[in-house]
Amino acid sequence: MKEPLDHYIQKCIENDRGGQQKIYQLFSPVLYGLCLKYMKNEADAQDVFQEAFIIVFQKIGQYRFEGSFEGWLKRIFINKLIETLNKRKRDFLFVDATYEEDIVEEEEDVDAFSLSQEKLLECIQQLPDQYRLVFNLYFFEKMKHKEIASLLNITEGTSKSNLNRAKNNLQKKILEIKASKKV
């Protein structure tokens, strides 16, 4: 797939609509899923998705055909998602880690995999923005707290605290769902 992909990328650089459509078709499911994980609802996810794809096609000439093209796309999308969330920053304050007990490394194991993907995504979308952002960067993008702190301009402690609180919130939501199914 590398050779045809390079061909489609080159077509996009030449501003060819067919190449753009092919790149869109190949990567939109993964990238839209990424947007859904970070945004609270589908409408916001769709807005960011469209805006990020516009940026991709504007900047595709900067891709150097080195490394993963999908990784390059994801970086653009993540940057757009963070930018969008930062624009809402007045409603979106990171909770600072002030107490060591806020940072718990190990917790009770909650079987999140017993939920459908849709239900789990719904639970993640219900997290407060700051928790959801750190949670997604840590678990889905495999970033370390140091990277997250640098990217979001917060301390590592704040990143750890927000991740811990995100996990606690998710745990409560999952347990509530399980309890309601038993009734």
C-alpha positions in Angstrom: 0.0 0.0 0.0 3.0 2.3 0.4 3.5 2.9 -3.3 -0.2 3.8 -4.1 -0.3 5.9 -0.9 2.7 7.9 -2.0 1.0 8.4 -5.4 -2.2 9.7 -3.7 -0.1 12.0 -1.4 1.7 13.4 -4.5 -1.7 13.9 -6.2 -2.8 15.9 -3.1 0.3 18.0 -3.3 -0.7 18.8 -6.8 -4.1 19.8 -5.5 -5.8 16.9 -7.3 -9.4 16.3 -6.1 -9.2 12.6 -6.8 -6.1 12.2 -4.7 -7.7 14.2 -1.9 -10.8 12.0 -2.0 -8.7 8.8 -1.8 -6.7 10.1 1.2 -10.0 11.1 2.8 -11.5 7.7 2.2 -8.5 5.8 3.5 -8.0 7.7 6.7 -11.4 9.3 7.6 -12.6 6.3 9.8 -9.5 6.4 12.0 -9.3 10.2 12.2 -13.0 10.7 12.8 -12.8 8.1 15.6 -9.9 10.2 17.0 -12.1 13.3 17.0 -14.9 11.5 18.7 -12.6 10.4 21.6 -11.5 14.0 22.2 -14.7 16.0 21.7 -17.9 15.9 23.9 -20.3 15.2 21.1 -20.6 14.3 17.4 -21.3 17.8 16.2 -18.1 19.1 17.7 -16.2 16.1 16.5 -17.4 16.7 12.9 -16.4 20.3 13.0 -12.9 19.6 14.1 -12.7 16.7 11.7 -13.5 19.0 8.7 -11.2 21.8 9.9 -8.3 19.4 10.4 -8.7 17.8 7.0 -8.6 21.3 5.5 -5.3 21.8 7.3 -4.0 18.5 6.1 -4.6 19.4 2.5 -3.1 22.8 3.0 0.0 21.4 4.6 0.4 18.2 2.7 3.3 19.6 0.8 5.2 19.6 4.1 5.1 15.9 4.4 8.6 14.5 3.6 7.6 10.9 2.8 9.5 9.8 5.9 7.9 7.9 8.7 4.2 7.0 9.0 1.8 9.2 7.0 -1.0 8.2 9.4 1.2 9.4 12.3 1.7 12.7 10.5 -2.1 13.0 10.0 -2.8 12.2 13.6 -0.4 14.8 14.8 -2.3 17.5 12.8 -5.6 16.2 14.1 -4.4 16.1 17.7 -3.0 19.7 17.4 -6.3 20.9 16.0 -8.2 19.1 18.8 -6.0 20.7 21.4 -6.3 24.1 19.8 -10.1 23.8 19.7 -10.2 22.7 23.4 -7.9 25.5 24.4 -10.2 28.0 22.8 -12.8 26.9 25.3 -10.2 27.3 28.1 -12.3 29.7 30.2 -14.6 26.7 30.9 -11.7 24.4 30.9 -9.2 24.6 33.8 -6.8 21.9 34.6 -6.9 20.7 38.2 -3.5 21.1 39.7 -2.0 18.2 41.7 -1.6 19.6 45.2 -1.9 16.4 47.2 0.1 13.3 46.8 -2.9 11.1 47.5 -4.5 12.5 44.3 -2.0 10.5 42.3 -2.8 6.9 42.6 -0.7 4.5 40.4 -2.7 1.4 40.9 -6.5 1.0 41.2 -9.1 -1.7 41.3 -9.4 -3.3 37.9 -12.7 -2.4 36.2 -13.6 -4.5 33.2 -14.2 -1.8 30.7 -14.0 -4.3 27.9 -17.3 -5.8 28.9 -18.9 -2.6 27.5 -19.5 -2.0 23.9 -17.1 0.4 22.1 -20.0 2.8 21.7 -20.8 2.8 25.4 -17.2 3.2 26.4 -16.8 6.1 24.0 -19.9 7.6 25.5 -18.4 7.4 28.9 -15.1 8.9 27.7 -17.0 11.8 26.1 -18.8 12.5 29.3 -15.5 13.2 31.1 -14.7 16.9 31.8 -12.5 18.3 28.9 -9.3 18.4 30.9 -9.6 14.8 32.1 -10.6 13.5 28.7 -7.7 15.3 27.0 -5.1 13.9 29.3 -6.7 10.4 29.3 -6.8 10.2 25.5 -3.2 11.4 25.1 -2.0 9.0 27.7 -3.9 5.8 26.7 -4.6 6.3 23.0 -1.6 8.3 21.9 0.8 6.5 24.3 2.3 9.8 25.5 4.2 10.0 28.8 3.2 12.5 31.4 6.3 14.6 30.6 5.2 14.9 26.9 1.6 15.6 27.9 2.7 18.3 30.3 4.8 20.0 27.7 2.1 19.8 25.0 -0.6 21.2 27.3 1.7 23.6 29.2 0.9 22.0 32.5 3.0 20.3 35.2 3.6 16.5 35.2 1.8 16.4 38.5 -1.2 18.0 37.0 -1.2 15.5 34.1 -1.0 12.6 36.6 -3.7 14.0 38.7 -6.1 14.6 35.8 -5.4 11.1 34.5 -6.2 9.6 37.9 -9.4 11.6 38.1 -10.4 10.6 34.6 -9.8 6.9 35.5 -11.8 7.3 38.7 -14.7 9.0 36.9 -14.7 6.3 34.2 -14.6 3.6 36.8 -17.7 5.1 38.5 -19.5 5.4 35.2 -18.7 1.8 34.2 -19.8 0.5 37.6 -23.1 2.5 37.3 -23.7 1.0 33.9 -23.0 -2.5 35.2 -25.3 -2.0 38.2 -28.1 -0.7 36.0 -27.9 -3.9 33.8 -28.3 -6.1 36.9 -31.5 -4.4 37.9 
